[in-house]
Amino acid sequence: MKEENVLNYIKNVLENVPKGWLDITTHRLDIYNEELAKTEFLEQFENLYEHDIYLTSALEKLPTAYDYIRLGHPLSCVLEWAIAKLNELDAENVIAFSSQTIPVMAILRTILLANKNTQIVYTDKLPDFFDIDVLEKIYGYKFELKKVSSVGEIASFDGSTIFISQTDTIENFNLLPQIDFYVHLHPSFGSILLVNGEQNQNYISEIQHVRRRETIAMTPANCFTALQILIGKSSFSSHKEDVGLDKKQVLDNINQITGVDTKPLVASSGLSIQYAIMMGLIDDAQETYKGKKIKFIVPPNCYGGTNDQARRVAACFNNVEIVDLLVDRENDMVQSLETILTQIAHEDAIPYIIAEIPTNPRVEVPDLEALKDVLGKKRKTAEGNSAIEPVFILDQTFCPNYHFLGNGEVLSEVRALSYASGSKFPSGGRCTAGYCVANAKTADLMGKIEKHLALCDNEATALQYKILAEQLPSMNERIKDAYKNTREFVTYIHTILPDAKINFVSEELAEQGFTPSVFSLDLPTKGNSVEEKEAHKRQLNLKLINKMISEIPSESKFCVSYGQLKGCYWTIPATSTQGTTKEGDKDYIVRVSVSPNLNLDLHKKVFFEFVQEM
């Protein structure tokens, strides 16, 4: 009876799903409590279930499940809740991934750090891209591999047992006590992980964090279809994907947009492609420069996902370290790099640099000719030998239209890669897929990066390719229109509030091709001490954002997105994109991202009212 009630309720929910649950990548932060995240959403969802309420209007009022589809979203939470109900588990014990291999890798990573024994048990065969040799030699994961004819053959084991299953049903899993982690795979949807037993509860948050940083949750569209399969309205066999034409168009578009002719790679998210880049470079370094230390040079106040992922990767390797690159405020990226690269050369280590241009959230652009010179400079080790050339890994999400790497461009003659988050301008906020390109001097690295993208099963999904194929052709025009609106808004704010510090590109930089549509606003404050002034500024930040989203709810959102198709998004980096950044490096300022389509006059009017109330 309980199973029937759950399935009937899911059926009604699917008939009333809010549009935003399926087609946006970020949700409003004003209805999002990061500390409660999924639990708050599911507590209220459970209450609706108990009262058999499933109207769209009620579902829309549920608090944001997570701040980003990469980490999770309403439909992934509903899918996990339903499977948990049917298998008598807590919802937190069920985690849905877009990738088939990452849940296993997430468990192996956690166990590696805990130094426990592990066995992976499977029936039939493992996916072709599940490369045991690479997992052991490059990632350092240790495990025994056993094939069985049925789940009943699994014996007790002194350590953790991961069982990998590939069946055509998803509602009932044979979760025997001797199985610690049950991973159900499907090639078109990803995977569903069930964590079994109280002894494994402490693994859940770590596994969730891998999903947050190295991959994405099962996508909204695939969760929706999986739920339809769960209630018997569809089947796995009816969902065969063909990405051929869309993929070709996307790769051609990326080549045209970036000005490079090397083959691009497209991943399920910006952080998915960044993870493939990092692991591909580590793989190459272990093969090419055996025994040498690897240094990832990363700004400590850059986007929190980049910062956190880099440090998490380094934690798994004895020979990988993170070096802080100071780039904002009174610091200059080029001067900082000169100092760091000279020291790393002296140590005969391998330098890999991850940096954003323009920087986030201060929207600064270094002297590119000077950057080229410092990256291309020939250096010597302490023994007088030639030092290893650095690889510059450029996050150009804020300006994906700028040609950094093509023949004759400013970074064409140094070893450089670039990547972009697809949830921003490439898709206009419709999907998370990100991409990476190389210049001629790093083309040899792309094979290694592609190998790790495939191993992690993190390539973009069929629907993501389809969305990018639709959106990429208009991207440059949208960037142009959004910049025009942003420049007009920035000029207006400067006119009516000249004491505010606005971080935005100069008109000279814009003429060179740097036309972002995001700026940061350091509001003028007052007080008798530094602490009072900071507290007052933080109050003003929230007052401004709350006024904009309450008076223009159809366009202004409290959200972290950028490159959206319409509206204006507001956030405070210190509490959103810099969530995992060290406190001293956080920016308690307002970050504003403007779209090509919004009522700019109305935004000016409401901002003017805010100034009058200050």
C-alpha positions as CSV (number, residue, x, y, z in Angstrom):
1,M,0.0,0.0,0.0
2,K,2.8,2.4,0.9
3,E,4.6,1.7,-2.4
4,E,1.4,2.3,-4.3
5,N,0.9,5.6,-2.5
6,V,4.4,6.8,-3.3
7,L,4.1,5.9,-7.0
8,N,0.7,7.5,-7.3
9,Y,2.0,10.7,-5.7
10,I,5.0,10.8,-8.0
11,K,2.7,10.4,-10.9
12,N,0.7,13.5,-9.8
13,V,3.8,15.5,-9.2
14,L,5.2,14.7,-12.7
15,E,1.9,16.0,-14.2
16,N,2.3,19.3,-12.3
17,V,6.1,19.9,-12.4
18,P,7.0,23.6,-12.3
19,K,8.7,24.7,-15.5
20,G,11.8,25.9,-13.7
21,W,12.5,22.5,-12.3
22,L,13.3,21.3,-15.8
23,D,14.9,24.2,-17.6
24,I,17.0,26.5,-15.4
25,T,20.4,25.8,-13.9
26,T,20.3,28.0,-10.8
27,H,17.5,28.8,-8.4
28,R,16.8,31.8,-6.2
29,L,19.1,32.3,-3.2
30,D,16.4,34.2,-1.2
31,I,14.6,30.9,-0.8
32,Y,17.7,28.9,-0.2
33,N,19.3,27.9,3.1
34,E,22.7,26.4,2.4
35,E,23.0,24.7,5.8
36,L,19.7,22.9,5.2
37,A,19.7,22.6,1.4
38,K,18.2,19.2,0.5
39,T,16.7,18.5,4.0
40,E,14.6,21.6,4.0
41,F,13.3,20.9,0.5
42,L,12.4,17.3,1.3
43,E,10.9,18.1,4.7
44,Q,8.4,20.4,3.0
45,F,8.0,18.0,0.1
46,E,7.2,15.2,2.5
47,N,4.6,17.4,4.1
48,L,2.9,17.9,0.7
49,Y,3.1,14.1,0.2
50,E,1.4,13.4,3.6
51,H,-1.4,15.8,2.7
52,D,-1.5,14.6,-1.0
53,I,-0.9,18.1,-2.3
54,Y,0.8,18.2,-5.7
55,L,-0.5,21.4,-7.4
56,T,2.1,23.3,-9.4
57,S,1.6,26.4,-7.2
58,A,2.4,24.4,-4.1
59,L,5.5,22.8,-5.6
60,E,6.8,26.2,-6.8
61,K,6.8,27.4,-3.2
62,L,9.2,24.8,-2.0
63,P,12.6,26.2,-0.9
64,T,15.5,25.8,-3.2
65,A,16.9,22.3,-3.0
66,Y,20.5,23.2,-3.9
67,D,22.0,26.4,-5.3
68,Y,23.1,24.8,-8.5
69,I,22.0,21.8,-10.7
70,R,25.6,20.5,-10.6
71,L,25.1,19.7,-6.9
72,G,21.4,18.7,-7.1
73,H,18.0,20.1,-7.9
74,P,14.3,19.5,-7.1
75,L,13.9,16.6,-9.5
76,S,17.0,14.8,-8.3
77,C,15.8,15.2,-4.8
78,V,12.4,13.8,-5.7
79,L,13.9,10.8,-7.5
80,E,16.2,10.1,-4.6
81,W,13.3,10.5,-2.1
82,A,11.1,8.1,-4.1
83,I,13.8,5.4,-4.4
84,A,14.6,5.8,-0.7
85,K,10.9,5.4,0.2
86,L,10.6,2.2,-1.9
87,N,13.8,0.7,-0.3
88,E,13.2,1.9,3.3
89,L,16.2,4.2,3.4
90,D,16.7,7.8,4.4
91,A,16.6,10.1,1.4
92,E,20.2,11.3,2.1
93,N,21.4,7.7,1.5
94,V,20.4,7.9,-2.2
95,I,22.5,10.0,-4.6
96,A,21.9,10.3,-8.3
97,F,24.7,11.1,-10.7
98,S,24.9,12.0,-14.4
99,S,28.1,10.0,-14.5
100,Q,28.3,6.2,-14.2
101,T,31.9,6.0,-12.8
102,I,32.1,9.0,-10.5
103,P,30.0,7.5,-7.7
104,V,32.5,4.6,-7.5
105,M,35.4,7.0,-7.7
106,A,33.8,9.1,-5.0
107,I,33.7,6.1,-2.7
108,L,37.2,5.1,-3.6
109,R,38.5,8.6,-3.0
110,T,36.9,8.7,0.5
111,I,38.2,5.2,1.3
112,L,41.7,6.1,0.1
113,L,41.8,9.0,2.6
114,A,40.5,6.6,5.3
115,N,43.0,3.9,4.3
116,K,40.4,1.0,4.3
117,N,40.2,-2.2,2.2
118,T,37.7,-2.2,-0.7
119,Q,36.2,-4.7,-3.1
120,I,34.2,-3.9,-6.2
121,V,31.8,-6.7,-7.1
122,Y,29.9,-6.8,-10.4
123,T,27.8,-9.1,-12.6
124,D,28.0,-9.3,-16.4
125,K,30.7,-6.7,-17.3
126,L,31.9,-3.2,-16.3
127,P,31.5,-0.3,-18.7
128,D,34.3,-0.1,-21.3
129,F,35.6,3.3,-20.0
130,F,36.0,2.0,-16.4
131,D,39.8,1.8,-16.7
132,I,41.1,-0.2,-13.8
133,D,44.7,0.5,-14.7
134,V,44.3,4.3,-14.7
135,L,42.2,4.2,-11.4
136,E,45.0,2.4,-9.7
137,K,48.1,4.0,-11.2
138,I,47.0,7.6,-11.7
139,Y,44.4,8.1,-9.0
140,G,46.0,5.8,-6.5
141,Y,42.8,4.0,-5.7
142,K,43.2,0.5,-4.2
143,F,40.6,-2.2,-4.5
144,E,39.9,-5.9,-5.3
145,L,37.8,-6.7,-8.3
146,K,35.4,-9.6,-8.2
147,K,32.8,-10.9,-10.8
148,V,29.8,-12.8,-9.5
149,S,26.9,-14.4,-11.4
150,S,24.3,-13.0,-8.9
151,V,24.1,-10.7,-5.9
152,G,23.6,-13.6,-3.6
153,E,27.2,-14.8,-4.2
154,I,28.6,-11.7,-2.5
155,A,30.4,-12.9,0.7
156,S,31.2,-10.8,3.8
157,F,34.4,-8.8,3.4
158,D,36.9,-7.2,5.9
159,G,36.4,-3.7,4.5
160,S,33.9,-1.9,2.2
161,T,32.0,-3.7,-0.6
162,I,30.8,-1.8,-3.7
163,F,28.3,-3.6,-5.8
164,I,27.8,-2.4,-9.4
165,S,24.5,-3.3,-11.0
166,Q,23.1,-2.8,-14.5
167,T,19.4,-3.8,-14.6
168,D,16.3,-2.4,-16.4
169,T,14.4,-1.5,-13.2
170,I,15.1,1.2,-10.7
171,E,12.4,0.8,-8.0
172,N,13.6,-2.2,-5.9
173,F,17.2,-2.9,-5.2
174,N,18.4,-6.1,-3.5
175,L,20.3,-4.3,-0.7
176,L,21.8,-7.1,1.2
177,P,23.6,-6.4,4.5
178,Q,27.0,-7.4,3.1
179,I,26.7,-4.6,0.4
180,D,28.0,-1.2,1.7
181,F,27.4,0.8,-1.5
182,Y,25.0,-0.2,-4.3
183,V,25.7,1.5,-7.6
184,H,23.0,1.1,-10.3
185,L,24.2,2.1,-13.8
186,H,22.4,3.1,-17.0
187,P,24.4,4.4,-20.1
188,S,21.9,7.1,-21.0
189,F,21.0,8.4,-17.6
190,G,24.0,8.0,-15.3
191,S,23.8,6.2,-12.0
192,I,22.1,5.9,-8.7
193,L,24.1,5.2,-5.5
194,L,22.5,3.7,-2.4
195,V,24.6,3.9,0.8
196,N,23.7,1.0,3.1
197,G,24.2,0.7,6.8
198,E,24.9,3.0,9.7
199,Q,28.6,2.3,9.5
200,N,28.7,4.1,6.1
201,Q,26.7,7.2,7.0
202,N,29.9,9.2,7.5
203,Y,30.7,8.7,3.8
204,I,27.6,10.5,2.5
205,S,28.7,14.1,2.8
206,E,32.1,13.4,1.2
207,I,30.4,11.6,-1.7
208,Q,27.9,14.5,-2.1
209,H,30.9,16.9,-2.2
210,V,32.5,14.9,-5.1
211,R,29.2,15.3,-7.0
212,R,29.3,19.0,-6.2
213,R,32.9,19.5,-7.4
214,E,33.9,16.9,-9.9
215,T,30.7,16.1,-11.8
216,I,27.0,16.9,-11.7
217,A,23.8,15.3,-10.4
218,M,21.6,13.3,-12.8
219,T,20.2,16.1,-15.1
220,P,16.7,17.4,-14.6
221,A,15.5,15.9,-17.9
222,N,17.0,12.5,-17.1
223,C,15.6,12.5,-13.5
224,F,12.2,13.3,-15.0
225,T,12.4,10.3,-17.4
226,A,13.8,8.1,-14.6
227,L,10.7,9.0,-12.5
228,Q,8.5,8.2,-15.4
229,I,10.2,4.8,-15.6
230,L,9.7,4.4,-11.9
231,I,5.9,4.8,-12.2
232,G,5.7,2.6,-15.3
233,K,5.1,5.3,-17.9
234,S,8.3,4.7,-19.8
235,S,11.2,2.2,-20.1
236,F,14.9,2.4,-20.4
237,S,15.0,0.7,-23.8
238,S,12.9,3.5,-25.4
239,H,15.6,6.1,-24.6
240,K,18.4,5.7,-27.0
241,E,20.5,8.9,-27.7
242,D,22.1,10.1,-30.9
243,V,24.3,13.1,-30.4
244,G,26.1,13.0,-33.8
245,L,24.8,16.1,-35.6
246,D,24.4,18.3,-32.5
247,K,27.9,17.4,-31.3
248,K,29.5,18.2,-34.6
249,Q,27.7,21.6,-34.7
250,V,28.8,22.4,-31.1
251,L,32.4,21.5,-31.8
252,D,32.4,23.6,-35.0
253,N,30.8,26.5,-33.1
254,I,33.4,26.4,-30.3
255,N,36.2,26.4,-32.9
256,Q,34.7,29.4,-34.5
257,I,34.0,31.3,-31.2
258,T,37.5,30.6,-29.8
259,G,39.5,31.0,-33.0
260,V,41.3,27.7,-32.5
261,D,41.4,24.7,-34.9
262,T,42.2,22.0,-32.4
263,K,39.4,19.6,-31.3
264,P,37.4,20.9,-28.4
265,L,36.1,18.8,-25.5
266,V,32.7,19.2,-24.0
267,A,31.8,18.1,-20.5
268,S,28.8,17.9,-18.3
269,S,29.8,21.2,-16.5
270,G,32.6,23.7,-16.1
271,L,34.0,21.9,-13.1
272,S,33.7,18.5,-14.9
273,I,36.0,19.8,-17.7
274,Q,38.3,21.4,-15.1
275,Y,38.6,18.1,-13.3
276,A,39.5,16.3,-16.6
277,I,42.1,19.0,-17.3
278,M,43.7,18.7,-13.8
279,M,43.8,14.9,-13.9
280,G,45.0,14.8,-17.5
281,L,47.9,17.1,-16.7
282,I,48.8,15.0,-13.6
283,D,48.7,11.9,-15.8
284,D,50.9,13.6,-18.4
285,A,53.3,14.9,-15.7
286,Q,53.7,11.4,-14.1
287,E,54.6,10.0,-17.6
288,T,56.7,12.9,-18.8
289,Y,58.4,14.2,-15.7
290,K,58.5,11.1,-13.4
291,G,59.2,11.9,-9.7
292,K,58.9,15.7,-10.0
293,K,56.6,17.8,-7.8
294,I,53.5,19.3,-9.4
295,K,52.4,22.8,-8.4
296,F,48.9,24.1,-9.2
297,I,48.9,27.8,-8.9
298,V,45.5,29.1,-8.1
299,P,44.1,32.5,-6.9
300,P,42.8,32.0,-3.3
301,N,39.8,34.2,-3.9
302,C,38.7,32.9,-7.3
303,Y,35.5,31.0,-7.9
304,G,35.0,28.7,-4.9
305,G,34.5,25.6,-7.0
306,T,37.8,26.0,-8.8
307,N,39.6,26.8,-5.5
308,D,38.0,23.9,-3.7
309,Q,38.4,21.3,-6.4
310,A,42.1,22.1,-6.9
311,R,42.8,21.6,-3.2
312,R,40.7,18.4,-3.1
313,V,42.8,17.0,-6.0
314,A,46.0,18.0,-4.3
315,A,44.9,16.2,-1.1
316,C,44.9,12.9,-2.9
317,F,48.6,13.1,-4.1
318,N,51.8,13.3,-2.1
319,N,53.6,15.2,-5.0
320,V,50.8,17.7,-5.8
321,E,50.7,21.1,-4.0
322,I,48.6,24.3,-4.3
323,V,50.4,27.6,-4.5
324,D,48.3,30.8,-3.9
325,L,48.3,33.3,-6.8
326,L,47.4,36.8,-5.6
327,V,45.7,38.6,-8.4
328,D,43.1,41.1,-7.1
329,R,43.0,44.4,-5.2
330,E,46.5,45.7,-4.6
331,N,48.0,42.6,-6.3
332,D,49.0,42.2,-10.0
333,M,48.6,38.8,-11.7
334,V,51.8,39.2,-13.8
335,Q,54.0,40.2,-10.9
336,S,52.7,37.5,-8.7
337,L,53.3,34.9,-11.5
338,E,56.9,36.1,-12.1
339,T,57.7,35.5,-8.4
340,I,56.0,32.1,-8.2
341,L,57.3,30.8,-11.5
342,T,60.9,31.8,-10.6
343,Q,60.6,29.9,-7.3
344,I,59.0,26.8,-8.9
345,A,61.7,26.8,-11.6
346,H,64.4,26.9,-8.9
347,E,62.8,23.8,-7.3
348,D,62.6,22.0,-10.7
349,A,58.9,21.4,-10.2
350,I,56.0,21.4,-12.7
351,P,53.9,24.6,-12.8
352,Y,50.2,24.5,-13.8
353,I,48.3,27.8,-13.5
354,I,44.5,28.1,-13.2
355,A,43.3,31.7,-13.5
356,E,40.2,33.7,-14.6
357,I,40.4,36.6,-17.0
358,P,38.7,38.8,-16.3
359,T,39.0,38.0,-12.6
360,N,36.0,37.2,-10.4
361,P,34.5,39.2,-8.7
362,R,36.8,42.2,-9.3
363,V,36.5,42.0,-13.1
364,E,40.2,42.9,-13.7
365,V,42.3,42.1,-16.8
366,P,46.1,41.8,-16.5
367,D,48.5,43.3,-19.0
368,L,48.2,40.5,-21.6
369,E,51.5,41.3,-23.4
370,A,53.3,41.2,-20.0
371,L,51.4,38.0,-19.1
372,K,52.6,36.4,-22.4
373,D,56.2,37.4,-21.6
374,V,56.2,36.0,-18.1
375,L,54.6,32.7,-19.3
376,G,57.1,32.4,-22.1
377,K,60.2,33.4,-20.2
378,K,63.0,30.8,-20.2
379,R,64.0,29.9,-16.6
380,K,66.7,27.8,-15.0
381,T,66.6,25.3,-12.1
382,A,68.9,25.5,-9.1
383,E,71.2,23.1,-11.0
384,G,71.3,25.4,-14.0
385,N,69.1,23.2,-16.2
386,S,66.2,24.4,-18.3
387,A,63.0,24.6,-16.2
388,I,59.7,23.0,-17.2
389,E,57.5,25.4,-19.1
390,P,54.3,26.4,-17.3
391,V,50.8,25.5,-18.6
392,F,48.3,28.4,-18.3
393,I,44.8,27.0,-17.8
394,L,42.5,30.0,-18.5
395,D,38.9,30.2,-17.2
396,Q,37.4,32.6,-19.7
397,T,33.8,32.2,-18.6
398,F,33.3,35.9,-18.2
399,C,34.6,36.6,-21.8
400,P,34.2,33.4,-23.8
401,N,34.2,35.4,-27.1
402,Y,37.7,36.7,-26.6
403,H,40.4,35.1,-28.9
404,F,43.3,34.2,-26.6
405,L,44.6,31.0,-28.2
406,G,44.2,31.1,-32.0
407,N,47.1,31.6,-34.4
408,G,48.6,35.0,-33.9
409,E,46.6,35.7,-30.7
410,V,48.2,36.9,-27.5
411,L,48.6,33.4,-25.8
412,S,49.2,31.4,-29.0
413,E,52.9,31.0,-28.5
414,V,52.9,29.9,-24.8
415,R,51.5,26.6,-23.4
416,A,47.9,27.5,-22.7
417,L,44.4,25.9,-22.5
418,S,41.1,27.7,-22.0
419,Y,37.7,26.5,-20.7
420,A,34.3,28.0,-20.0
421,S,31.3,27.2,-18.0
422,G,28.4,26.3,-20.3
423,S,25.7,27.4,-17.8
424,K,26.7,31.0,-18.5
425,F,26.7,32.5,-22.0
426,P,27.2,29.3,-24.0
427,S,23.7,28.0,-23.0
428,G,22.2,31.2,-21.5
429,G,21.5,29.4,-18.3
430,R,19.7,26.4,-19.9
431,C,22.3,23.7,-19.1
432,T,25.6,23.3,-17.3
433,A,27.8,21.8,-20.0
434,G,31.3,23.3,-20.3
435,Y,34.0,23.1,-22.8
436,C,37.8,23.2,-23.2
437,V,40.1,24.2,-26.1
438,A,43.9,24.1,-26.6
439,N,46.3,26.2,-28.7
440,A,48.8,24.5,-31.0
441,K,51.4,24.2,-28.2
442,T,49.1,22.3,-25.8
443,A,47.3,20.2,-28.4
444,D,49.3,17.2,-27.3
445,L,47.7,17.4,-23.8
446,M,44.1,17.1,-25.1
447,G,44.4,13.3,-25.5
448,K,45.2,12.9,-21.8
449,I,42.4,15.3,-20.9
450,E,39.9,13.4,-23.1
451,K,41.0,10.1,-21.5
452,H,40.1,11.4,-18.0
453,L,36.9,13.0,-19.2
454,A,35.8,9.6,-20.6
455,L,37.0,7.7,-17.5
456,C,34.8,9.9,-15.4
457,D,31.9,9.6,-17.8
458,N,31.6,13.3,-17.7
459,E,31.1,14.2,-21.3
460,A,28.1,16.4,-22.0
461,T,24.7,14.6,-22.3
462,A,22.7,14.4,-25.5
463,L,20.3,17.1,-24.4
464,Q,23.2,19.3,-23.3
465,Y,24.7,19.1,-26.8
466,K,21.3,19.9,-28.3
467,I,20.9,23.0,-26.1
468,L,24.4,24.2,-26.9
469,A,23.8,23.6,-30.6
470,E,20.8,25.9,-30.3
471,Q,22.4,28.6,-28.2
472,L,26.0,28.9,-29.3
473,P,25.3,30.5,-32.7
474,S,23.7,33.6,-30.9
475,M,26.2,33.8,-28.1
476,N,28.4,36.6,-29.4
477,E,25.5,38.8,-30.2
478,R,24.0,38.2,-26.7
479,I,27.4,39.1,-25.2
480,K,27.4,42.3,-27.2
481,D,23.9,43.3,-26.2
482,A,24.4,42.4,-22.5
483,Y,27.6,44.4,-22.3
484,K,25.8,47.4,-23.8
485,N,23.2,47.2,-21.0
486,T,25.8,46.7,-18.4
487,R,27.9,49.7,-19.5
488,E,24.8,51.9,-19.4
489,F,23.8,50.6,-15.9
490,V,27.4,51.1,-14.6
491,T,27.5,54.6,-16.0
492,Y,24.2,55.5,-14.4
493,I,25.2,54.1,-10.9
494,H,28.5,56.1,-11.1
495,T,26.5,59.3,-11.9
496,I,24.0,59.0,-9.0
497,L,26.3,57.3,-6.5
498,P,29.8,58.6,-7.3
499,D,31.2,57.4,-3.9
500,A,30.6,53.8,-4.7
501,K,33.6,51.7,-6.0
502,I,32.5,49.9,-9.2
503,N,34.7,47.1,-10.5
504,F,34.2,46.9,-14.3
505,V,36.3,46.8,-17.4
506,S,37.4,50.2,-18.8
507,E,36.1,51.4,-22.1
508,E,39.7,50.9,-23.4
509,L,39.6,47.2,-22.5
510,A,36.1,46.9,-24.0
511,E,37.5,48.2,-27.3
512,Q,40.1,45.4,-27.1
513,G,37.3,42.9,-26.9
514,F,36.7,42.4,-23.2
515,T,33.0,42.9,-22.9
516,P,31.7,41.1,-19.8
517,S,28.2,41.8,-18.5
518,V,29.0,41.5,-14.8
519,F,30.3,44.1,-12.4
520,S,30.9,44.4,-8.6
521,L,29.7,47.2,-6.4
522,D,31.4,48.3,-3.2
523,L,28.8,50.5,-1.6
524,P,29.8,53.6,0.4
525,T,29.5,53.0,4.1
526,K,29.7,54.8,7.4
527,G,30.7,54.1,11.0
528,N,33.2,55.0,13.7
529,S,35.4,51.9,13.2
530,V,36.4,49.5,10.5
531,E,34.1,46.9,12.0
532,E,31.1,49.3,12.1
533,K,31.8,50.3,8.5
534,E,32.0,46.7,7.3
535,A,28.8,45.7,9.2
536,H,26.9,48.7,7.7
537,K,28.1,47.9,4.2
538,R,26.9,44.3,4.5
539,Q,23.5,45.5,5.6
540,L,23.4,47.9,2.6
541,N,24.3,45.0,0.3
542,L,21.3,42.9,1.5
543,K,19.0,46.0,1.5
544,L,19.9,46.7,-2.1
545,I,19.4,43.1,-3.3
546,N,16.2,42.7,-1.4
547,K,14.8,45.9,-2.9
548,M,15.7,45.0,-6.4
549,I,14.2,41.4,-6.3
550,S,11.1,42.5,-4.4
551,E,10.3,45.4,-6.7
552,I,11.2,43.7,-10.0
553,P,10.5,40.1,-9.2
554,S,9.9,39.2,-12.9
555,E,13.5,40.2,-13.8
556,S,15.7,40.6,-10.8
557,K,16.8,37.5,-8.9
558,F,19.0,36.8,-5.9
559,C,21.2,34.3,-7.8
560,V,24.8,33.4,-8.8
561,S,24.2,33.0,-12.5
562,Y,25.8,35.0,-15.4
563,G,25.1,35.1,-19.1
564,Q,21.4,34.4,-18.6
565,L,19.0,35.1,-21.5
566,K,16.9,37.7,-19.6
567,G,16.8,39.7,-16.3
568,C,19.4,40.8,-13.8
569,Y,21.0,38.6,-11.2
570,W,22.4,39.8,-7.9
571,T,24.6,38.0,-5.4
572,I,27.3,38.5,-2.7
573,P,30.3,36.5,-3.7
574,A,31.4,35.9,-0.1
575,T,28.2,34.0,0.6
576,S,27.7,32.3,-2.8
577,T,30.5,31.7,-5.4
578,Q,33.2,32.1,-2.7
579,G,31.5,29.7,-0.3
580,T,34.5,27.5,0.3
581,T,37.1,30.3,0.1
582,K,39.1,31.3,3.2
583,E,37.3,34.0,5.1
584,G,40.1,36.6,4.7
585,D,40.0,36.2,0.9
586,K,36.2,36.7,0.6
587,D,34.5,39.7,-1.0
588,Y,31.5,41.1,0.8
589,I,30.5,43.2,-2.1
590,V,27.5,43.1,-4.5
591,R,28.0,41.3,-7.8
592,V,25.5,42.1,-10.5
593,S,25.1,40.3,-13.8
594,V,23.1,41.9,-16.6
595,S,21.4,40.2,-19.5
596,P,20.8,41.3,-23.1
597,N,17.0,41.4,-22.3
598,L,15.8,43.4,-19.3
599,N,13.9,46.6,-18.4
600,L,16.9,48.7,-17.8
601,D,14.9,51.9,-17.1
602,L,13.0,50.2,-14.3
603,H,16.2,48.9,-12.8
604,K,17.6,52.4,-12.9
605,K,14.5,53.8,-11.2
606,V,14.6,51.2,-8.4
607,F,18.3,51.8,-7.8
608,F,17.7,55.5,-7.6
609,E,15.1,54.9,-4.9
610,F,17.7,52.8,-3.0
611,V,20.2,55.7,-3.2
612,Q,17.5,58.1,-1.8
613,E,16.9,55.7,1.1
614,M,20.6,55.3,2.0
